[in-house]
Every structure is written in C-alpha cells, then in structure tokens.
Amino acid sequence: MKLTMNLGKRSYDIILKRGALQNLYQFANLGRRVAVVTDSGVPEAYARCVADQCREARVITVPQGEGSKSLKTLEAVLRQMLDFGMGRGDLVVAVGGGVVGDLAGFAAAVYMRGIDFINCPTTTLSMVDSSIGGKTAVDLGDTKNTVGAFWQPKVVVADFDTLATLPRRHYVNGLAEAIKTGLICDPELFSLFEHGDVEADIETIIYRSLLVKKTIVEQDETEHGARRALNFGHTLGHGIEAVKGVKGRRTNGLYHGECVALGMLPMIESKALQKRVRAVYRRVGLPIRCGYDKKKALAEMLHDKKAQSGQVTVIRVPGLGCWRADTIPAEQLRALVGME
C-alpha cells in the first residue's frame, strides 16, 4: 500500500508494506552519511538493518521513553551528528516510535538549518499518527512539545512486521489515536473497533487513519484550521500525561495513547457515544478512568500551545464523524476536568 502526501515541493510517499524496512534503499538515497536514530526499547536489528544499507552510517541510540524528548537528549544527538561529520547533504533516519520520530525529526530540522529526514515507524502509535504530518518537537520540562518545528520527511516507510515485537500494552496504546481518527472523521473506522477483529484489521486501521490525517494535513499543514481536529483528546490528555505519564523515574504511569483516550471522553458531548467509546476501550484494553492531580493537570493545560490569555482551545465531538473547536476560559476547563 502507498499514500502520497501532496504538499507541493514538500510532497512525499508513505509506504505501508511488510518487509519494507529491509528494502529502504529502494525508497531513499542512502549513499551519504546517515544518522540512524533509535531508542533502547527498539530491537537493535531494526536500526542495524537500515545502517547496513547505507554507504556510511552511525546508529545513535537514546534511552527509551518520553524522557528522551528533551533538550538535553536533543543536544546529545546533535553532537553525535556533528562528530560523525554530517553536512547539509546528509540524512537522519528515525527507527522507532513517536518519541524517536519527534526527536530525530527535530534534530534534522535544526541541524545546519535543516537536513533530510526519513521516518520509519515501528509502533502502532507512530504508524497511525505521528510518523506523517511534519510535526517535530521536544518537551520543555513536563510541558509537551513546546520546542519544535514543522519539518516534513522525505519518505515514510512503515513495515507492519515490526509490530510483532511490540509488548501488548504498547500495541494497544497506539490504537487510541486510531479511535480518535474514527471519532472525528471516519465512522467506518470506528465501526472496525466496535465490531471488527482489531488484530486482523490492523493494516486497514493504520491505512484509514493515515488517509484521514494525510487529507487534513494537505488542507492545513501548519495547523491554522482543519488540522486542529487532530488535537481531539490531547489538551486534557497532555495535562494528564504531565502528572501521570510514564517519564523519568515515574515508571508506573500512563502512556501517551492512554492519556489521549482519557482526554477524549469529557470532550464527547453525546452520552450515548461516550458509552460506545467506553465499550471500545474495554474491548481493546484502554483505560476508562484514572486518578490524577487535577490541579496540576489544569496548570499544564494552561501552559499548552493552544492556550492564550487564560483561554484554551479544545476540540469537542458532538456526534460520530464530526468535531468543532471551542475556545473556553480556564473556569470552564475546570468544569470539564471535573474540578467543579
């Protein structure tokens, strides 16, 4: 399967194929210095598979987890790229999940004012969402994605075979973003979660999710209009993630997709649809509730990129397949979070 992101001079192909990682050379120019960025949770064989196809390659491995989306880790990656002698004609390849893609993409965006970048997602989460669209960033403290840039990849290569090595919870974690896509734009995709076989349908789920995101990004590359829909669940979800997410020494918290799943529920206006979404969460293994410090989460939401002058833009879903953006004051956000 193949999709094409149509963005004029920044257009690129999205390859969805089993075994594609070992044939990356067919889709990209690897005859230059290549920094292969991965993390300690990704099987070493994946990065080595890419490196072995390159004329010159250095594998840069960062610690697994959200903590690597930091300025400190970014600097370490950039220094290794500089030590490797990389120039403006060279390439960064991300091999891993959303953290690796965001970090490596941002490193490519800022190194020598921008060099080529390829994304090879290996997790459900990155395949259904973060691997395309050009959003790259690191966190600033506990506040997510505060320092970043729009930097489109040259190609995205998603090898479905890599999902076989994912722990079950990581596999399910990524499904939250696909459920989000179904809720805002694709009722048939949501129906797959309600009535289909998620394991058997995973390639279709990933394809349909990317098709929706591709279409939205083509309309609104830098998020001034339609692309805001993709933030559904993320304003509250990022707040929950800041205080409850797995990060640094916090090893027993929630993953990004799990936080987004929780962040979507209060933003669904139809009680009947809320009930259906909870049933889907139970079916696939996502959480439907958790305890967290609501005051701290609210403070993080007010530091969100979408917050200005004490007001926050949230995405609400009045019914399946539709959405709207509302800018609300902090007092109303307190009520949505359940503090009043």
N, C-alpha and C positions, 0 to 999 in steps of 0.2 A: 504494500500500500504506500501511496505517496500523496502528500499535500504540498501545495506551494503557497507560501506567504507572499502576497503581492503588495510590495511596498516600494515600487519603482526601483531605483538603484540599490535599495537595501533588501530586495526580494531574496528568498532562499527556499530550498526544498526541505521538507520534513519527511524523512524516510522511516517507515514503520515496517520492520522485517526481521524475522527470526534469523539469527546468524549474521546480521548486518555489521556488528562490531568488528568481526574478523576481516571484513571487506571494506573498512573505512576508506582505504586508499582509492576505491572506485568512485567515491563521492567527494574527495577533498584532495588538495595539493599538500602532500606530506613531505615533499622534497625540500625541506628547510628546517631550521631549528624549531622544535615543538616542545612546549612545556605541557606535560600531561598532568593535570591537577586532579587528585582523588583524595579520599579520606580513608582512615584506618578501618572503617567498617565495610568498605567495598572489597570484594575479593581481589587480591593482588593480580590475579590472572587477567582481569579486565583491562587495567591500565597497561600491563605488560604487553597484552595483545595489540593495543594501539601503538605503544612505543616501538614494538618490533617492526611495524610497518613504515616507520619514519626514517628519513636519512640520518637525522640527529635528534635525539630525544632525551629529555630529563623528566623523570617521574617525581612530582612534588606531592608528598602525602601529608595531609593535615589531620589533626585529631577528629574523630567522629563527633558529630553533634552540633547543635546551634551555636555553641560557644566559639566555634571556628569562624562564624560570621562576625568578625571583629576587626578593628583597625590594626590590632597587634598581629593577627594572623595574616591580614592583607599585606602588611609590610614585610612579613617573613616570606611570603610568596613572591612579592616583587623583587626582593633582594636575591632570591634564588634565580629568578629570571634574568636579573642583571648579571649575576655571577656566571650564568650559562652563556652570556654574550649575546642575548637576544636583541634583535634590531627591529626596525619598523616593518620589515617584510616577513617577520616570523609569526608564529601561531600558538595560541593557547587552546588546549582541548580539555574540556571538563568531562570526567568519567565518574559519575556518581549521582547522588540525589540533589534535592533542591538547594541545600547548603553549598555543595560543591559548585553547582551551576551558577548560583548568585555570586559566590566569592571569585571563582575563576573568570566569570564574565566581567565583573567589575575590575579585576586586575587587568584584563585585556583592554578595557575601556580607558583606563588611566595610564597604562604603561606607554611611555613615549607618545602620549596624546592619542593612543588608540591603535591596537593591532588586531589582526584577525582572530576570531573566536569560533570554536565549534562545540556544540553541546551534545554529549552522549549520555542521556539519562538512563539510570539503571534501577530506579524505584518507581512504584506506581504513582506516587505523588508528583515526581518530576515529569513523568511521561504524560500525565493527564493535564498538567498545568504549567509548571514553572519553566519547562525547557524551551518554550516558544514565547515570543512577545517582546523580548529585549529588555525586560526589567532586570537590572543587576544591582546589588546593594550589599552592605554590611550593616549590622546593628550598631547603635550607639548606646552602650550600657544595656539596659533591659528594653529599650525602645527599638522596635523592629524597623529595619530597612530605612533608616534615617539618612544614611550617607550612600548615595548610589547614582546611577546614570542609566539612561536608555541606550543600550548597545546591542544591536541585533547580531545574532550569529550568522556565519556564512552557510551553515547547513546544520540540521539537527538529525541525528541518527539514533533511533530508538530500537533497540534489539530486545524483543519480547522474551528471549531466552534468559536474560539477566534477572527477570522477576522470579525465576525458580529458586534463587539463592536468598530471597528476602525472608526474614523472620515474619511469621504470620501477622503480628501486630503492625509491623511496618507496611506490609502489603495492604492491610485494612485501612491504615492511616491515610493512605493516598486516595482511597475511594471517596472520602469526604468532598474533595474538590470536584470529582465527577458528579456526585449527587448535587452539589451546588450548581453545576452547569445545567443539569437536568431541570432543576427547580426554576432557574431564571429564564431558560431559553429552549429547552428540548424535552417536552413531556414524554416522548417515546424513550428517551434515555432514562428518565426517571422510572418509567414503567419496567425497564430491564431490572432495576433494583427491587421493584415490588414483586415482580412475577417471574423474572428470568433466572438463569443459572449464572451467577456473577463470575465464577471461575471459568466456565465455558465461554462466556460472552466477553471476557476481559479485553480482547483485541478490538471488538466492536465498541466497547465502552471507552477505551482510550481514543480510538479514531473519532467517535462522535464528539467527545469532549474537546479534542484538538480542533475539529472542524468548526465548532461554535466559537472557540477562542480566536482562531485564525480570522474568522469573519468579523468579529468585533474589533480586533487589533487593526485590521485593514481599514476599518472605518475611523478609528480613533487611536493612533499609535501612541500618543503621549498622554492619554487619559484626561481629556477635557470634556468628554461627553459619554458616549456609549460604553467605553471601557470601564467606567465606574461600576457597571453591573458585576464585574468580576470580583469586586471587593465585598460582595454579599457574604456576611458572616465574619468578615475579617476585622472590622472595627472592634467589636466586642471580643472576637477570637484572639486578636493580638493582645488585648488587655488581660485576658485570662492567661495567655501564654507567658506574659511578662511575670506574672505572680505564681503560676502553677506549672509552667512548661519545663520540660527536661532541659537543663542548661547548667554547665559548670558542675558544681558539686550537687546540684539537685538532680538526682537520678531516678526518683520515683514519681515524677510528674507526668504531664500530658505532652503528647507530640503535637506538631503544628496542625495536622488534619483533624485531630481530636478536638483541639481548641476551636477550630473553624466550625466543626459540626455543632458544638455547643453554642457558638456565637450566632449561628443561623436561626436557631429555634425561636428566640424572642422577636426576631425580625420577620417572622411569618405571621401575617395578620389573620389568616383563616385558621380557626381552631381545628376544623376538620383536616386541613392539610398538615397542620402541626402533628396531629395524631398519626397520619400516614407516614410522615417523616420519622417520627419516633419508632414506628414499626419497622421501617427500613433500617434504622440504626441498630435495632435489636437483631435484625436478620443478618446484617453483615458484621456486627461486633463493635460498633462505635458507641461511645458513652452517651447517655441521655441526660445526665446531670453530674455535677461535681461540686464540692465545696471549695470556695476560694475567697480571698480577701477582697471584697467588692470595692472597698475604699481605695485600695492600692490599684486595682484594675481600672477604676474610673480615672484615677490620676494619669495612668498610662494612656488611656484613650484620649484624654485631653492634650497629650503630647503627640498624638498621632499626626501624620502628614495631612490628614483630611480635617484637622481641627484648626480653627482660626477664631481668635477673639472670643473664646469661651463657647464656641459653637462647633458642632461636629456633623459632618455629612455621613449619613448611614443609608444603606440600601435595604429597602423593605420589599417583601414579596406579598402582594395582596392575593395572588392566586397562582396556580401552577402555570409556569411558562411566561410570567410577566413580572416586572420589577419597576421600582421607582426610587429616585434619590431624594431624600429629605434632609435638609439642614436644620438641626434641632439644637436648642440651648442645653447647657450642662444639666439643668434641673430635669429636663425631660429624659435625658440619657440616664440620670439616676433612677428614674422610674422604670425604664426599660431593663436596667441591670438588676432591678429588684431591691433597691435601697430605700424605696418609699412604699 
